[in-house]
């Protein structure tokens, strides 16, 4: 993979992780009950996708 592609992949991974941090912060401060759990699980899945994108950009 060329360096520019790695740069874009890592930038996208960082933005995806930032989205998951925003989502978990929103879920824990503004929601209650089942919606809080669903948003937390979605944030966790988004964080895993960002992690995989970050690892892929290193290789």
C-alpha positions as CSV (number, residue, x, y, z in Angstrom):
1,X,0.0,0.0,0.0
2,X,1.4,3.4,-0.9
3,X,2.0,6.0,1.8
4,X,-0.9,8.3,0.8
5,X,-3.4,5.5,1.1
6,X,-2.0,4.6,4.5
7,X,-2.4,8.3,5.6
8,X,-6.0,8.4,4.4
9,X,-6.9,5.1,6.1
10,X,-5.4,6.2,9.4
11,X,-7.2,9.6,9.2
12,X,-10.5,7.8,8.6
13,X,-9.8,5.4,11.5
14,X,-9.2,8.4,13.8
15,X,-12.4,10.1,12.7
16,X,-14.4,6.8,13.2
17,X,-12.9,6.5,16.7
18,X,-13.8,10.1,17.4
19,X,-17.4,9.4,16.3
20,X,-17.6,6.5,18.7
21,X,-16.3,8.6,21.6
22,X,-18.9,11.2,20.8
23,X,-21.6,8.6,20.7
24,X,-20.7,6.9,24.0
25,X,-20.5,10.3,25.7
26,X,-23.9,11.2,24.3
27,X,-25.4,7.9,25.3
28,X,-24.1,8.1,28.9
29,X,-25.0,11.7,29.5
30,X,-28.4,12.1,27.7
31,X,-30.1,8.7,27.5
32,X,-31.4,6.1,29.9
33,X,-32.5,2.5,29.8
34,X,-32.5,0.3,26.7
35,X,-31.6,3.2,24.4
36,X,-28.4,3.8,26.4
37,X,-27.4,0.1,26.1
38,X,-28.1,0.1,22.3
39,X,-26.1,3.2,21.7
40,X,-23.2,1.9,23.8
41,X,-23.1,-1.3,21.8
42,X,-23.2,0.6,18.5
43,X,-20.4,2.8,19.8
44,X,-18.3,-0.3,20.7
45,X,-18.8,-1.8,17.3
46,X,-17.8,1.5,15.6
47,X,-14.7,1.6,17.8
48,X,-13.8,-1.9,16.7
49,X,-14.1,-0.8,13.0
50,X,-11.9,2.1,13.7
51,X,-9.4,-0.1,15.4
52,X,-9.3,-2.5,12.4
53,X,-8.9,0.5,10.1
54,X,-5.9,1.7,12.2
55,X,-4.3,-1.6,12.2
56,X,-4.8,-2.0,8.5
57,X,-3.1,1.4,7.9
58,X,0.0,0.3,9.8
59,X,0.5,-2.9,7.7
